[in-house]
């Protein structure tokens, strides 16, 4: 009985991960951390797509310093490319929050490594951000780059 219960708990924990990963094509990059994605599961005739926000990062806004650089970098990594999307959550705006894998590249992490996005509080991501800061990559060339959440607050319409 204990083995059956353990198996059921294991399957319950793993099953959502199976359902939350999908492959498809990125057909629009909106900014440095947001894109439009057409999953294979929707079929070629479907017009359905998902708006994806990259998990665990925050890239500069378009009108912010390095915003265009972040957008260009994300475009170079994923635009018109086949990617794997692993859903983490859905946000208040209905966007799918996800980790993006493009071939061998974990895109979310790569943007932080290049100094084109701030990392979340996850320890591994923070270490990658510190490495980018120490190497003065991307936005870390600036003495005090303004985080996007501060920029948005100061430039709210």
DSSP file (Angstrom, degrees, kcal/mol; ACC not computed):
  #  RESIDUE AA STRUCTURE BP1 BP2  ACC     N-H-->O    O-->H-N    N-H-->O    O-->H-N    TCO  KAPPA ALPHA  PHI   PSI    X-CA   Y-CA   Z-CA
    1    1 A X     >        0   0    0      0, 0.0     4,-2.4     0, 0.0     5,-0.2   0.000 360.0 360.0 360.0 -40.8    0.0    0.0    0.0
    2    2 A X  H  >  +     0   0    0      1,-0.2     4,-2.6     2,-0.2     5,-0.2   0.888 360.0  51.4 -64.0 -38.1    2.9    2.4    0.8
    3    3 A X  H  > S+     0   0    0      2,-0.2     4,-2.6     1,-0.2    -1,-0.2   0.907 109.6  49.5 -64.5 -41.5    4.5    1.7   -2.5
    4    4 A X  H  > S+     0   0    0      2,-0.2     4,-2.5     1,-0.2    -2,-0.2   0.915 112.0  48.2 -63.4 -43.5    1.2    2.4   -4.3
    5    5 A X  H  X S+     0   0    0     -4,-2.4     4,-2.5     2,-0.2    -2,-0.2   0.919 111.9  49.5 -63.2 -43.7    0.8    5.7   -2.4
    6    6 A X  H  X S+     0   0    0     -4,-2.6     4,-2.4     1,-0.2    -2,-0.2   0.908 111.3  49.6 -62.0 -42.4    4.4    6.7   -3.2
    7    7 A X  H  X S+     0   0    0     -4,-2.6     4,-2.7     2,-0.2     5,-0.2   0.914 110.9  49.6 -62.8 -43.8    3.9    5.9   -6.9
    8    8 A X  H  X S+     0   0    0     -4,-2.5     4,-2.4     1,-0.2    -2,-0.2   0.913 111.8  48.2 -62.4 -42.8    0.7    8.0   -7.0
    9    9 A X  H  X S+     0   0    0     -4,-2.5     4,-1.9     2,-0.2    -1,-0.2   0.903 111.7  50.1 -64.8 -40.3    2.4   10.9   -5.3
   10   10 A X  H  X S+     0   0    0     -4,-2.4     4,-2.2     2,-0.2     5,-0.2   0.936 112.1  46.8 -62.4 -47.0    5.3   10.7   -7.7
   11   11 A X  H  X S+     0   0    0     -4,-2.7     4,-2.8     1,-0.2    -2,-0.2   0.881 110.6  53.0 -63.9 -38.0    3.0   10.6  -10.7
   12   12 A X  H  X S+     0   0    0     -4,-2.4     4,-0.7    -5,-0.2    -1,-0.2   0.870 112.5  45.2 -65.0 -35.4    1.0   13.6   -9.4
   13   13 A X  H  < S+     0   0    0     -4,-1.9     4,-0.4    -5,-0.2    -2,-0.2   0.854 121.1  37.2 -75.6 -34.6    4.2   15.6   -9.0
   14   14 A X  H >X S+     0   0    0     -4,-2.2     4,-1.4    -5,-0.1     3,-0.8   0.809 100.3  73.1 -89.5 -32.8    5.7   14.7  -12.4
   15   15 A X  H 3X S+     0   0    0     -4,-2.8     4,-1.7     1,-0.3     3,-0.3   0.867  92.8  54.3 -55.6 -44.2    2.5   14.7  -14.6
   16   16 A X  H 3X S+     0   0    0     -4,-0.7     4,-1.4     1,-0.2    -1,-0.3   0.869 104.7  56.0 -60.5 -32.9    2.0   18.4  -14.6
   17   17 A X  H <4 S+     0   0    0     -3,-0.8     4,-0.4    -4,-0.4    -1,-0.2   0.889 104.8  52.5 -65.1 -37.7    5.6   18.9  -15.9
   18   18 A X  H >< S+     0   0    0     -4,-1.4     3,-0.8    -3,-0.3    -1,-0.2   0.918 113.0  44.0 -61.9 -42.2    4.8   16.6  -18.8
   19   19 A X  H 3< S+     0   0    0     -4,-1.7    -1,-0.2     1,-0.2    -2,-0.2   0.706 107.4  61.0 -75.8 -20.0    1.8   18.6  -19.8
   20   20 A X  T 3< S+     0   0    0     -4,-1.4    67,-2.9    -5,-0.2     2,-0.5   0.432  87.8  80.1 -93.5   1.1    3.6   22.0  -19.3
   21   21 A X  E <   +A   86   0A   0     -3,-0.8     2,-0.3    -4,-0.4    65,-0.2  -0.930  54.9 162.5-111.0 130.7    6.3   21.5  -21.9
   22   22 A X  E     -A   85   0A   0     63,-2.3    63,-3.4    -2,-0.5     2,-0.3  -0.967  26.6-136.3-142.6 157.5    5.5   22.1  -25.6
   23   23 A X  E     +A   84   0A   0     -2,-0.3    17,-3.0    61,-0.2    18,-0.5  -0.793  40.8 114.2-111.5 156.0    7.4   22.8  -28.8
   24   24 A X  E     -AB  83  39A   0     59,-1.7    59,-2.5    -2,-0.3     2,-0.4  -0.978  56.3 -62.6 172.6-162.4    6.7   25.3  -31.5
   25   25 A X  E     -AB  82  38A   0     13,-2.0    13,-3.0    -2,-0.3     2,-0.6  -0.915  28.6-137.3-118.1 136.2    7.8   28.4  -33.4
   26   26 A X  E     +cB  79  37A   0     55,-1.7    54,-2.9    52,-0.6    55,-0.3  -0.825  27.0 171.9 -86.1 122.7    8.4   31.9  -32.1
   27   27 A X  E     +     0   0A   0      9,-1.8     2,-0.3    -2,-0.6    10,-0.2   0.554  61.5  30.2-113.0  -9.9    6.9   34.3  -34.7
   28   28 A X  E     - B   0  36A   0      8,-1.2     8,-2.8    47,-0.0     2,-0.6  -0.979  56.7-157.9-146.6 136.0    7.1   37.7  -32.9
   29   29 A X  E     - B   0  35A   0     -2,-0.3     6,-0.3     6,-0.2     3,-0.1  -0.973  11.5-178.1-109.1 118.5    9.5   39.1  -30.4
   30   30 A X  E     -     0   0A   0      4,-1.8     2,-0.2    -2,-0.6     5,-0.2   0.911  62.5 -32.4 -83.7 -46.9    7.8   42.0  -28.6
   31   31 A X  E >  S- B   0  34A   0      3,-1.6     3,-0.9    40,-0.1    -1,-0.2  -0.809  86.9 -58.6-155.4-164.6   10.6   43.1  -26.3
   32   32 A X  T 3  S+     0   0    0     28,-0.5    28,-0.1     1,-0.2    29,-0.1   0.572 132.4  20.2 -69.6  -9.1   13.6   41.6  -24.4
   33   33 A X  T 3  S+     0   0    0     26,-0.1    21,-2.5     1,-0.1     2,-0.4   0.203 112.4  72.8-143.2  19.6   11.5   39.2  -22.4
   34   34 A X  E <   +BD  31  53A   0     -3,-0.9    -4,-1.8    19,-0.2    -3,-1.6  -1.000  49.3 157.6-140.2 138.8    8.2   38.8  -24.2
   35   35 A X  E     -BD  29  52A   0     17,-2.4    17,-3.2    -2,-0.4     2,-0.4  -0.954  38.2-112.6-151.4 166.6    7.3   36.9  -27.4
   36   36 A X  E     -BD  28  51A   0     -8,-2.8    -9,-1.8    -2,-0.3    -8,-1.2  -0.923  34.7-168.9-108.0 135.1    4.5   35.3  -29.4
   37   37 A X  E     -BD  26  50A   0     13,-2.8    13,-3.0    -2,-0.4     2,-0.7  -0.976  17.7-154.8-132.5 132.6    4.7   31.5  -29.8
   38   38 A X  E     -B   25   0A   0    -13,-3.0   -13,-2.0    -2,-0.4    11,-0.1  -0.908  22.5-144.5-108.8 105.7    2.7   29.1  -31.9
   39   39 A X  E >   -B   24   0A   0     -2,-0.7     3,-1.4   -15,-0.2     4,-0.3  -0.387  14.4-129.5 -67.8 144.4    2.7   25.6  -30.3
   40   40 A X  G >  S+     0   0    0    -17,-3.0     3,-2.0     1,-0.3   -16,-0.1   0.849 105.6  69.4 -56.5 -35.5    2.9   22.6  -32.7
   41   41 A X  G 3  S+     0   0    0    -18,-0.5    -1,-0.3     1,-0.3   -17,-0.1   0.730  89.9  61.4 -60.2 -23.1   -0.1   21.2  -30.8
   42   42 A X  G <  S-     0   0    0     -3,-1.4     4,-0.3     1,-0.1    -1,-0.3   0.657 107.6-127.8 -79.4 -14.9   -2.4   23.9  -32.2
   43   43 A X    X   -     0   0    0     -3,-2.0     3,-0.6    -4,-0.3    -1,-0.1   0.150  20.9 -84.4  84.0 157.0   -1.7   22.7  -35.8
   44   44 A X  T 3  S+     0   0    0      1,-0.2    -1,-0.1    -4,-0.1    -3,-0.0   0.783 124.4  53.1 -70.9 -27.7   -0.6   24.6  -38.8
   45   45 A X  T 3  S+     0   0    0     -3,-0.1    -1,-0.2     2,-0.0    -2,-0.1   0.679  89.5  98.2 -81.9 -16.6   -4.1   25.8  -39.8
   46   46 A X    <   -     0   0    0     -3,-0.6    -4,-0.1    -4,-0.3    -3,-0.0  -0.402  58.9-157.0 -75.0 146.7   -4.8   27.3  -36.4
   47   47 A X        +     0   0    0     -2,-0.1    -1,-0.1     2,-0.1     2,-0.1   0.380  57.2 120.8 -96.5   0.8   -4.4   31.0  -35.7
   48   48 A X        +     0   0    0     -6,-0.2     2,-0.3    -5,-0.1    -6,-0.1  -0.359  33.6 160.1 -70.7 144.0   -4.0   30.3  -32.0
   49   49 A X        -     0   0    0    -11,-0.1     2,-0.4    -2,-0.1   -11,-0.2  -0.942  31.8-120.6-152.5 170.7   -0.8   31.4  -30.2
   50   50 A X  E     -D   37   0A   0    -13,-3.0   -13,-2.8    -2,-0.3     2,-0.7  -0.947  14.1-135.1-119.7 141.1    0.5   32.1  -26.8
   51   51 A X  E     -D   36   0A   0     -2,-0.4    45,-2.7    43,-0.3     2,-0.4  -0.874  31.8-159.2 -91.3 120.5    2.0   35.3  -25.4
   52   52 A X  E     -De  35  96A   0    -17,-3.2   -17,-2.4    -2,-0.7     2,-0.5  -0.869  15.3-166.4-110.0 132.3    5.1   34.2  -23.5
   53   53 A X  E     -De  34  97A   0     43,-3.1    45,-2.1    -2,-0.4   -19,-0.2  -0.976  33.6-114.9-111.8 127.5    6.9   36.1  -20.8
   54   54 A X  E >   - e   0  98A   0    -21,-2.5     3,-0.8    -2,-0.5    45,-0.2  -0.427  33.5-123.7 -67.3 130.8   10.3   34.7  -19.9
   55   55 A X  T 3  S+     0   0    0     43,-2.9    45,-0.1     1,-0.2    65,-0.1  -0.396  81.6  12.2 -76.2 149.1   10.4   33.4  -16.3
   56   56 A X  T 3  S+     0   0    0      1,-0.1    64,-1.9    -2,-0.1     2,-0.3   0.583 109.9  82.5  67.1  14.7   12.9   34.5  -13.7
   57   57 A X  E <   -H  119   0B   0     -3,-0.8     2,-0.3    62,-0.2    62,-0.2  -0.950  54.7-158.7-140.0 163.2   14.2   37.5  -15.6
   58   58 A X  E     -H  118   0B   0     60,-1.8    60,-2.7    -2,-0.3    90,-0.3  -0.890  17.2-160.2-142.9 111.7   13.2   41.1  -16.3
   59   59 A X  E     -H  117   0B   0     -2,-0.3    58,-0.2    58,-0.3   -26,-0.1  -0.542  33.6 -87.1 -89.6 155.9   14.7   42.8  -19.4
   60   60 A X        -     0   0    0     56,-0.5   -28,-0.5     6,-0.2    -1,-0.1  -0.258  50.2-103.4 -58.0 147.9   15.0   46.6  -19.9
   61   61 A X    >   -     0   0    0      1,-0.1     3,-1.8   -30,-0.1     6,-0.2  -0.293  34.0-104.3 -68.1 159.4   11.9   48.2  -21.4
   62   62 A X  T 3  S+     0   0    0      1,-0.3     6,-0.4     5,-0.2     5,-0.2   0.875 121.8  43.5 -55.5 -41.9   12.1   49.2  -25.1
   63   63 A X  T 3  S+     0   0    0      4,-0.1    -1,-0.3     3,-0.1     2,-0.3   0.336 100.8  90.2 -89.3   8.8   12.6   52.9  -24.4
   64   64 A X  S X  S-     0   0    0     -3,-1.8     3,-2.5     1,-0.1     4,-0.5  -0.719  97.1 -82.0 -98.5 151.3   15.1   52.2  -21.6
   65   65 A X  T 3  S+     0   0    0     -2,-0.3    -1,-0.1     1,-0.3    -4,-0.1  -0.305 119.6  13.9 -52.6 135.4   18.8   52.0  -22.2
   66   66 A X  T 3> S+     0   0    0     -4,-0.1     4,-2.3    -6,-0.1    -1,-0.3   0.399  93.8 114.2  74.6   1.5   19.7   48.4  -23.4
   67   67 A X  H <> S+     0   0    0     -3,-2.5     4,-2.1    -6,-0.2    -5,-0.2   0.929  79.4  44.5 -64.1 -45.0   16.0   47.7  -24.2
   68   68 A X  H  > S+     0   0    0     -4,-0.5     4,-2.7    -6,-0.4     5,-0.2   0.878 112.0  53.7 -66.6 -36.7   16.7   47.5  -27.9
   69   69 A X  H  > S+     0   0    0      2,-0.2     4,-2.4     1,-0.2    -2,-0.2   0.921 109.5  47.7 -62.4 -43.6   19.8   45.4  -27.3
   70   70 A X  H  X S+     0   0    0     -4,-2.3     4,-2.5     2,-0.2    -2,-0.2   0.905 112.3  49.5 -64.1 -41.6   17.8   42.9  -25.2
   71   71 A X  H  X S+     0   0    0     -4,-2.1     4,-2.4     2,-0.2    -2,-0.2   0.921 112.1  47.8 -64.0 -44.5   15.1   42.8  -27.9
   72   72 A X  H  X S+     0   0    0     -4,-2.7     4,-2.5     2,-0.2    -2,-0.2   0.897 111.9  50.4 -63.2 -40.2   17.6   42.2  -30.6
   73   73 A X  H  X S+     0   0    0     -4,-2.4     4,-1.7     2,-0.2    -2,-0.2   0.930 111.4  47.0 -65.0 -44.9   19.4   39.5  -28.6
   74   74 A X  H  X S+     0   0    0     -4,-2.5     4,-2.3     1,-0.2     5,-0.5   0.918 112.2  51.5 -62.9 -41.8   16.1   37.6  -27.9
   75   75 A X  H  X S+     0   0    0     -4,-2.4     4,-1.8     1,-0.2    -2,-0.2   0.923 108.4  50.9 -59.6 -45.1   15.2   37.9  -31.6
   76   76 A X  H  < S+     0   0    0     -4,-2.5    -1,-0.2     1,-0.2    -2,-0.2   0.841 114.7  44.7 -62.2 -32.9   18.5   36.4  -32.6
   77   77 A X  H  < S+     0   0    0     -4,-1.7    -1,-0.2    -5,-0.2    -2,-0.2   0.846 133.9   5.4 -80.0 -34.5   18.0   33.5  -30.2
   78   78 A X  H >< S+     0   0    0     -4,-2.3     3,-2.4    -5,-0.1   -52,-0.6   0.675  81.6 122.4-128.8 -22.1   14.4   32.6  -31.0
   79   79 A X  B 3< S-c   26   0A   0     -4,-1.8   -52,-0.2    -5,-0.5     3,-0.1  -0.264  98.0  -5.7 -60.6 128.1   12.7   34.5  -33.8
   80   80 A X  T 3  S+     0   0    0    -54,-2.9     2,-0.3     1,-0.2    -1,-0.3   0.726 112.1 124.4  59.3  25.8   11.4   32.1  -36.4
   81   81 A X    <   -     0   0    0     -3,-2.4   -55,-1.7   -55,-0.3     2,-0.5  -0.805  69.1-112.3-112.1 153.9   13.1   29.3  -34.5
   82   82 A X  E     +A   25   0A   0     -2,-0.3     2,-0.3   -57,-0.2    21,-0.3  -0.749  47.1 172.3 -81.1 127.5   11.8   26.1  -33.0
   83   83 A X  E     -A   24   0A   0    -59,-2.5   -59,-1.7    -2,-0.5     2,-0.5  -0.887  33.4-124.2-132.3 162.8   11.9   26.3  -29.2
   84   84 A X  E     -AF  23 101A   0     17,-2.7    17,-2.6    -2,-0.3     2,-0.5  -0.948  24.6-158.6-107.8 132.1   10.7   24.3  -26.3
   85   85 A X  E     -AF  22 100A   0    -63,-3.4   -63,-2.3    -2,-0.5     2,-0.6  -0.949   6.2-167.3-115.1 122.5    8.5   26.2  -23.8
   86   86 A X  E     -AF  21  99A   0     13,-2.6    13,-2.4    -2,-0.5   -65,-0.2  -0.933  22.1-136.2-111.2 110.8    8.2   24.9  -20.2
   87   87 A X  E     + F   0  98A   0    -67,-2.9    11,-0.3    -2,-0.6     3,-0.1  -0.413  28.7 172.2 -70.9 134.7    5.4   26.7  -18.5
   88   88 A X  E     -     0   0A   0      9,-3.8     2,-0.3     1,-0.4    10,-0.2   0.728  63.8 -39.2-105.4 -40.4    5.9   28.0  -15.0
   89   89 A X  E     - F   0  97A   0      8,-1.6     8,-3.2     6,-0.0    -1,-0.4  -0.946  51.2-104.8-167.6 179.7    2.7   30.0  -14.4
   90   90 A X  E     - F   0  96A   0     -2,-0.3     6,-0.2     6,-0.2     2,-0.1  -0.998  39.1-140.6-122.4 132.2    0.2   32.4  -16.0
   91   91 A X    >   -     0   0    0      4,-2.4     3,-2.1    -2,-0.4     6,-0.0  -0.237  31.1 -89.9 -90.0-179.8    0.4   36.0  -14.9
   92   92 A X  T 3  S+     0   0    0      1,-0.3    -1,-0.1     2,-0.1    -2,-0.0   0.761 126.1  53.4 -56.5 -30.6   -2.2   38.6  -14.2
   93   93 A X  T 3  S-     0   0    0      2,-0.1    -1,-0.3     1,-0.0     3,-0.1   0.380 120.4-105.7 -90.3   3.2   -2.2   39.7  -17.8
   94   94 A X  S <  S+     0   0    0     -3,-2.1   -43,-0.3     1,-0.3     2,-0.2   0.526  72.7 143.1  85.9   6.0   -2.9   36.1  -19.1
   95   95 A X        -     0   0    0    -45,-0.1    -4,-2.4     1,-0.1     2,-0.5  -0.523  55.2-118.2 -78.4 146.8    0.7   35.6  -20.4
   96   96 A X  E     -eF  52  90A   0    -45,-2.7   -43,-3.1    -6,-0.2     2,-0.6  -0.752  23.5-147.2 -81.3 125.3    2.3   32.3  -20.1
   97   97 A X  E     +eF  53  89A   0     -8,-3.2    -9,-3.8    -2,-0.5    -8,-1.6  -0.856  36.8 157.2 -95.2 124.5    5.4   32.6  -17.9
   98   98 A X  E     -eF  54  87A   0    -45,-2.1   -43,-2.9    -2,-0.6     2,-0.4  -0.959  49.2-116.4-150.8 159.9    8.0   30.1  -19.1
   99   99 A X  E     - F   0  86A   0    -13,-2.4   -13,-2.6    -2,-0.3     2,-0.5  -0.827  37.2-148.2 -91.2 138.0   11.5   28.8  -19.5
  100  100 A X  E     - F   0  85A   0     -2,-0.4     7,-2.1   -15,-0.2     8,-0.6  -0.944  12.5-169.1-117.5 128.9   12.6   28.8  -23.1
  101  101 A X  E     -GF 106  84A   0    -17,-2.6   -17,-2.7    -2,-0.5     2,-0.6  -0.973   3.1-176.1-116.6 121.3   15.0   26.3  -24.6
  102  102 A X  E >   -G  105   0A   0      3,-2.9     3,-2.1    -2,-0.5     2,-0.3  -0.900  65.9 -59.3-117.5  99.3   16.4   27.0  -28.1
  103  103 A X  T 3  S-     0   0    0     -2,-0.6   -19,-0.1   -21,-0.3   -20,-0.0  -0.512 121.5 -15.6  63.2-122.9   18.5   24.0  -29.1
  104  104 A X  T 3  S+     0   0    0     -2,-0.3     2,-0.5    -3,-0.1    -1,-0.3   0.436 119.2  97.5 -89.0  -0.6   21.3   23.9  -26.5
  105  105 A X  E <   -G  102   0A   0     -3,-2.1    -3,-2.9   -28,-0.1     2,-1.0  -0.793  63.1-150.5 -99.9 125.0   20.6   27.4  -25.2
  106  106 A X  E  >  -G  101   0A   0     -2,-0.5     4,-2.3    -5,-0.2    -5,-0.2  -0.832  21.3-159.7 -86.5 103.6   18.5   28.1  -22.1
  107  107 A X  H  > S+     0   0    0     -7,-2.1     4,-2.2    -2,-1.0     5,-0.2   0.864  81.5  53.8 -61.9 -45.3   17.3   31.5  -23.4
  108  108 A X  H  > S+     0   0    0     -8,-0.6     4,-1.3     1,-0.2    -1,-0.2   0.940 114.5  42.4 -55.9 -49.0   16.3   33.0  -20.0
  109  109 A X  H  > S+     0   0    0      1,-0.2     4,-2.7     2,-0.2    -1,-0.2   0.874 109.7  58.2 -64.9 -39.4   19.7   32.3  -18.5
  110  110 A X  H  X S+     0   0    0     -4,-2.3     4,-2.1     1,-0.2    -1,-0.2   0.875 102.6  53.3 -62.4 -38.6   21.5   33.4  -21.7
  111  111 A X  H  <>S+     0   0    0     -4,-2.2     5,-2.9     2,-0.2     6,-0.5   0.894 111.7  45.6 -64.7 -38.6   20.0   36.9  -21.5
  112  112 A X  H ><5S+     0   0    0     -4,-1.3     3,-1.5     4,-0.2     5,-0.2   0.916 110.5  54.0 -67.6 -42.7   21.2   37.3  -18.0
  113  113 A X  H 3<5S+     0   0    0     -4,-2.7    -2,-0.2     1,-0.3    -1,-0.2   0.865 108.0  50.5 -59.1 -37.5   24.6   35.9  -18.9
  114  114 A X  T 3<5S-     0   0    0     -4,-2.1    -1,-0.3    -5,-0.2    -2,-0.2   0.509 117.7-113.7 -79.3  -4.1   24.9   38.6  -21.7
  115  115 A X  T < 5S+     0   0    0     -3,-1.5    24,-2.9    -4,-0.3    25,-0.3   0.819  85.4 117.1  76.7  30.3   24.0   41.3  -19.2
  116  116 A X  S   <S+     0   0    0     -5,-2.9   -56,-0.5    22,-0.2     2,-0.3   0.254  71.3  31.7-115.0  10.7   20.7   42.1  -21.0
  117  117 A X  E    S-H   59   0B   0     -6,-0.5     2,-0.3    -5,-0.2   -58,-0.3  -0.975  76.2-113.8-161.0 151.7   18.3   41.2  -18.2
  118  118 A X  E     -H   58   0B   0    -60,-2.7   -60,-1.8    -2,-0.3     2,-0.2  -0.666  37.3-125.4 -84.4 145.0   18.1   41.2  -14.4
  119  119 A X  E     -H   57   0B   0     -2,-0.3   -62,-0.2   -62,-0.2   -63,-0.1  -0.521  17.1-116.6 -88.8 156.6   17.8   37.8  -12.7
  120  120 A X        -     0   0    0    -64,-1.9    -1,-0.1    -2,-0.2   -62,-0.1  -0.019  46.0 -85.2 -72.9-170.0   15.2   36.6  -10.3
  121  121 A X  S    S+     0   0    0      4,-0.1     2,-0.1     5,-0.0    -1,-0.1   0.461  86.7 124.7 -82.0  -0.7   16.1   35.8   -6.7
  122  122 A X     >  -     0   0    0      1,-0.1     4,-2.4   -66,-0.1     5,-0.2  -0.414  65.5-131.9 -62.5 132.8   17.1   32.2   -7.7
  123  123 A X  H  > S+     0   0    0      1,-0.2     4,-2.0     2,-0.2     5,-0.2   0.880 103.3  50.7 -56.4 -44.8   20.6   31.6   -6.4
  124  124 A X  H  > S+     0   0    0      1,-0.2     4,-1.7     2,-0.2    -1,-0.2   0.909 112.7  46.3 -63.0 -41.7   21.9   30.1   -9.7
  125  125 A X  H  > S+     0   0    0      1,-0.2     4,-2.3     2,-0.2    -1,-0.2   0.880 109.4  54.8 -68.2 -37.6   20.5   33.0  -11.8
  126  126 A X  H  X S+     0   0    0     -4,-2.4     4,-2.6     1,-0.2    -1,-0.2   0.877 106.1  52.4 -63.7 -37.1   22.0   35.6   -9.3
  127  127 A X  H  X S+     0   0    0     -4,-2.0     4,-2.2     2,-0.2    -1,-0.2   0.913 108.9  49.7 -64.5 -42.1   25.4   34.0   -9.7
  128  128 A X  H  X S+     0   0    0     -4,-1.7     4,-2.0     1,-0.2    -2,-0.2   0.895 111.3  49.9 -63.2 -39.9   25.1   34.3  -13.5
  129  129 A X  H  X S+     0   0    0     -4,-2.3     4,-2.6     2,-0.2    -2,-0.2   0.919 108.7  51.7 -64.8 -43.3   24.1   38.0  -13.0
  130  130 A X  H  X S+     0   0    0     -4,-2.6     4,-2.8     1,-0.2    -2,-0.2   0.894 108.4  52.3 -60.2 -39.3   27.1   38.6  -10.7
  131  131 A X  H  X S+     0   0    0     -4,-2.2     4,-1.8     2,-0.2    -1,-0.2   0.914 110.3  47.8 -62.2 -42.4   29.4   37.2  -13.4
  132  132 A X  H  <>S+     0   0    0     -4,-2.0     5,-2.4     2,-0.2     4,-0.4   0.890 112.3  50.1 -65.1 -39.4   27.9   39.5  -16.0
  133  133 A X  H ><5S+     0   0    0     -4,-2.6     3,-1.2     1,-0.2    -2,-0.2   0.937 110.6  48.5 -63.5 -46.7   28.3   42.4  -13.6
  134  134 A X  H 3<5S+     0   0    0     -4,-2.8    -1,-0.2     1,-0.3    -2,-0.2   0.839 114.3  46.3 -64.7 -32.2   31.9   41.6  -12.9
  135  135 A X  T 3<5S-     0   0    0     -4,-1.8    -1,-0.3    -5,-0.2    -2,-0.2   0.471 108.2-128.2 -86.9  -1.9   32.6   41.2  -16.6
  136  136 A X  T < 5 +     0   0    0     -3,-1.2     2,-0.3    -4,-0.4    -3,-0.2   0.907  46.9 169.2  54.0  46.9   30.8   44.5  -17.3
  137  137 A X    > < -     0   0    0     -5,-2.4     3,-2.1     3,-0.1    -1,-0.2  -0.680  48.6 -32.3 -89.3 143.0   28.6   42.9  -20.0
  138  138 A X  G >  S+     0   0    0     -2,-0.3     3,-1.9     1,-0.3     4,-0.2  -0.204 134.1   3.8  57.1-130.6   25.6   44.6  -21.5
  139  139 A X  G >  S+     0   0    0    -24,-2.9     3,-1.4     1,-0.3    -1,-0.3   0.653 119.3  76.5 -65.1 -15.2   23.8   46.9  -19.2
  140  140 A X  G <  S+     0   0    0     -3,-2.1    -1,-0.3   -25,-0.3    -2,-0.2   0.449  73.7  79.9 -78.2   1.6   26.4   46.3  -16.5
  141  141 A X  G <  S+     0   0    0     -3,-1.9    -1,-0.3   -26,-0.2    -2,-0.2   0.761  81.2  84.0 -70.6 -25.3   28.7   48.6  -18.4
  142  142 A X  S <  S-     0   0    0     -3,-1.4     3,-0.5    -4,-0.2    -6,-0.0  -0.475  85.5-130.3 -77.8 148.8   26.7   51.4  -16.7
  143  143 A X  S    S+     0   0    0      1,-0.3     2,-0.2    -2,-0.1    -1,-0.1   0.907  99.7   7.1 -64.7 -42.4   27.7   52.5  -13.2
  144  144 A X  S    S-     0   0    0     -5,-0.0    -1,-0.3     2,-0.0    -4,-0.1  -0.595  77.9-164.8-142.0  75.7   24.1   52.2  -11.9
  145  145 A X        -     0   0    0     -3,-0.5     2,-0.5    -6,-0.2    -5,-0.0  -0.373  25.7-119.5 -64.8 141.4   21.7   50.7  -14.5
  146  146 A X        -     0   0    0      1,-0.1    -1,-0.1   -81,-0.0    -2,-0.0  -0.698  25.3-123.1 -84.0 124.2   18.1   51.3  -13.6
  147  147 A X    >>  -     0   0    0     -2,-0.5     4,-2.3     1,-0.1     3,-0.8  -0.338  20.8-119.6 -62.6 147.1   16.1   48.1  -13.1
  148  148 A X  H 3> S+     0   0    0    -90,-0.3     4,-3.0     1,-0.3     5,-0.2   0.824 112.0  58.6 -60.6 -33.0   13.0   47.8  -15.4
  149  149 A X  H 3> S+     0   0    0      2,-0.2     4,-1.3     1,-0.2    -1,-0.3   0.841 110.1  44.0 -67.4 -30.9   10.6   47.7  -12.5
  150  150 A X  H <> S+     0   0    0     -3,-0.8     4,-2.4     2,-0.2    -2,-0.2   0.900 112.9  52.1 -74.9 -43.1   11.9   51.1  -11.3
  151  151 A X  H  X S+     0   0    0     -4,-2.3     4,-1.8     1,-0.2    -2,-0.2   0.923 109.3  49.6 -56.7 -47.3   11.8   52.4  -14.9
  152  152 A X  H  < S+     0   0    0     -4,-3.0    -1,-0.2     1,-0.2    -2,-0.2   0.910 111.2  49.1 -60.9 -42.6    8.2   51.3  -15.3
  153  153 A X  H >< S+     0   0    0     -4,-1.3     3,-0.8     1,-0.2    -1,-0.2   0.902 114.6  44.4 -64.1 -41.9    7.2   53.0  -12.0
  154  154 A X  H 3< S+     0   0    0     -4,-2.4    -1,-0.2     1,-0.2    -2,-0.2   0.717 119.4  42.2 -76.5 -21.3    8.9   56.3  -12.9
  155  155 A X  T 3< S+     0   0    0     -4,-1.8    -1,-0.2    -5,-0.2    -2,-0.2   0.085  78.9 140.7-113.6  22.7    7.6   56.3  -16.5
  156  156 A X    <         0   0    0     -3,-0.8    -3,-0.1     1,-0.1    -4,-0.0  -0.430 360.0 360.0 -66.3 137.0    4.0   55.2  -15.9
  157  157 A X              0   0    0     -2,-0.1    -1,-0.1     0, 0.0    -2,-0.0   0.451 360.0 360.0 -85.0 360.0    1.5   57.1  -18.0
